């Protein structure tokens, strides 16, 4: 399941991969190795870093609010073909637009579900305030945080 999705994302986002000496298999290996190293080998390690809303929520956000991109995702859990991620150096091959904290959209509607750590959520809130203050165009964020 994941391999098919990742293959589609790679094909869509890496049209010049061969010319750059990258193959799907090589990028897939680096991707899996990076996330496996980050999350650990246990079943519950890193659980708060990689949660995602159910697909039905993403469909509703897309249909009702025009959401087309996630601000905290990975190639493994993204719903849309474009997303911001923790490891843009490898995730870019699969659709990452870089780190959310370096991303400066001026319009659009975005799903924002950060890792559930106070530091990241506070930094996210500050960045969202900056983005909203800096834009005169329609810009919205649907934010998911724990109680």
Helices and strands as residue ranges (DSSP letters): H 2-13, H 24-39, G 47-49, H 55-65, E 69-70, H 88-91, G 92-94, G 100-102, E 108-112, H 118-134, E 139-143
